[in-house]
Amino acid sequence: MIPARSAVPLGAALGLALLVSGCSGGPVQVPVPTPDATAAAACEALSYPVKVDGKERRETDPASPYVAAWGSPAIAVRCGVARPADPDSGLIERVVTVDGLDWLPVEGDRPSTWTLVGRTAYVEVTIPQEYTPAGSPPGELLTEFTSALDALPKKPEGQF
């Protein structure tokens, strides 16, 4: 079993939602995760798309190889986030596979936040509600990250 790492506290998740939903023209403030050495190396090797949903990539504040953003309000990616809560708690049943990648939705979170699981680094994608109306799945937007995130090595079968 994988040792559990604490999940992002609710306050931090809400703070991220507020920060990335702003519509200013300057750099997007995206909290930078602190990945372990293995995840950091994997995150630094990623090559994100130039555009997501037709939106140009934006500068982030602070600048970091672990975060990226597109559009206004910003679609944000954080690579190397903490492992979601223990999968034995029922989270595994909520995993959704989109374009071959396994995503765990953050319950009740608006904007919509999804965590990539089953890879050497956990990656969080936050999508403002302007891009995914309530009740609609973000699958189409998540597929725009497939080629970049599929480069992350898979964990052994059965590891979350």
N, C-alpha and C positions, 0 to 999 in steps of 0.2 A: 504494500500500500504506500502511496506517496504521502510524505509528511505534509500536513495541512499548513498552508500559509494563510494568514488572516485576509479576509476580503476587504475591499475598500470600504471604509465606514460610510454610512448613509449620508452624513453631512458632506463628505468629500465628493461623493457621487452627485449630490445635488449642486454642490459648488461647481463641479465640472459642467453640469447641464446649464447652469446660468452663464458660465464663462463662454462656452462655445455657442450659445444661442444669441449672443450679442450681434448687432449688425453694423459695427463700426468698420471703417475702411482700413485701419491699421493692422498691425500684427494681431493674431488671435492668441489670447492667453489660454494655454492648455497646460494643465499640471503635468509635470514630467515624472514618470514612474522611476523607480530605482531597481532595475532588474538585477538578478544574480549574474555571475560572469558568463554562464552558458547562454542565458536569454539575451544578455547584452550583445554578445557576439552575433547571435542570430538576428537580432533586431537591426544592428548596424549594417548587416549585409543585404537587407531588404531594399528593393527598388520599387517605390510606389508609383502609381500612375500619375501622369502630368495633369490629367483632368478626371474628375469624378462627377457623374451626372451632368457633364458639360460644363462644370465649374472649374475655374483655374485654381491651382494650388496657391496657398497663401503662406506668408511668413508666420512663424509662431513666436511667442514670447513666454518663456525664454526659448531660444533656438536650441534644438536638441535632435540627435538622430533617432530618439525614441518617440517623437511625436510628429504629426503632420496634419494639415487642415486644408480644406477646399471650400470655396463659396462663402456666401454671406446670407443667412447665418451659416456658420461653419459646420461642415461634416468633419469630425475629428477622429484621429487614430492615435492610440497610445499603445506602444509595444513594450512588453516587459512588465505589465501590471501584475498585481498579486493574484495568486491562484484563487478562483472562486471557492466559496464555502465547500466543505466536505461533500463529495458526491454521494456518500452514504445517506445524506439527509434528503434524498429524493430529487436532487438537481439533475441527475443523469437522465431522468425521464423527460425533462424539459428541453433537452438538446435538440436542435433543429439542424439538419444537414442541408446546406445550400451550396450547390456547385462543387460537391465533394469535400467541403469544409464543415466542421462541426461547431455550431454556435450556441451559446447559452444566453437567452434573453435575461436582462435585468428586470425583474418583475416590477410592474407599475411605473417604470421610469419613462417620463416624457421630458425631453426628447428620448427617442428610442436608443437604448444602449445594448450592445451585443458583445459577448466575450468569446473569442476563438479559443477552443479547448482542444486537447489531444495533440498539441505541438510543443516543441521545446521552449516556446515563449507564449505566454497568454497575451492576446491582443484584444484591445477594447475599441469598438467603433461606435461613436455616438452620432446619431442622425437626427437633426432637428425635425419637429413635426411638420414643418413646411414641405419636407420631402417625402414624408410617409404619413398621410392622414390617419387618424385614430382608427384602429382596426385593420389597417392594410399592412401586410408583411413587407419588411424592408429587403426582401430577397434580391430584387433587381439591383439595388444599390450595393448590397454585400457582394454580388458577383463581380462588381468592378474591382474588388480587391483580390479576387481569386488568384490571378497569376502571380501577384506579389507574395501573398501569404502562403500559397502552396509551396513556396520555396523553403518554408520553415520545416525542418525535419519532424517527422511524426514521432510521437512517443510509442513505446511498445504497445501492442494490442491490449486493450482493457485498462490502460492508464488514462486518467482524466486530464 
